[in-house]
């Protein structure tokens, strides 16, 4: 997909910055998962999480995700 930005934005934002801003928007509106947003930004998930943290953008991590992660940890610990 090719995206054409208005000239003032095109002059200010690099292609990487534009991709990062798109990824933030997709993630915040829950149109993309963390992995999909990171891929859109051209970053690893860890690097994308760091960028979210730098900008104080909250991650979508609720009780259901915590329960799933705890079950995974318990399963790994039992091995």
BELGI-V944670 format. One record per residue. SS is DSSP state (A for helix, B for strand, O for the rest). PSI is psi as a letter, one per 30 degrees, with the letter a starting at -180 (NA if undefined). Layout:
((SS/PSI) (SS/PSI))
This chain:
((O/k) (O/k) (O/k) (O/k) (O/l) (O/k) (A/e) (A/e) (A/e) (A/e) (A/e) (A/e) (O/k) (O/l) (A/e) (A/e) (A/e) (A/e) (A/e) (A/e) (A/e) (A/e) (A/e) (A/e) (A/e) (A/e) (A/e) (A/e) (O/g) (O/h) (O/f) (O/k) (O/l) (A/e) (A/e) (A/e) (A/e) (A/e) (A/e) (A/e) (A/f) (O/g) (O/l) (O/l) (A/e) (A/e) (A/e) (A/e) (A/e) (A/e) (A/e) (A/e) (A/e) (A/e) (O/g) (O/h) (O/k) (O/k) (O/l) (O/j) (O/j) (O/a) (A/e) (A/e) (A/e) (A/e) (A/e) (A/e) (A/e) (A/e) (A/e) (A/e) (A/e) (A/e) (A/e) (A/e) (A/f) (O/f) (O/NA))
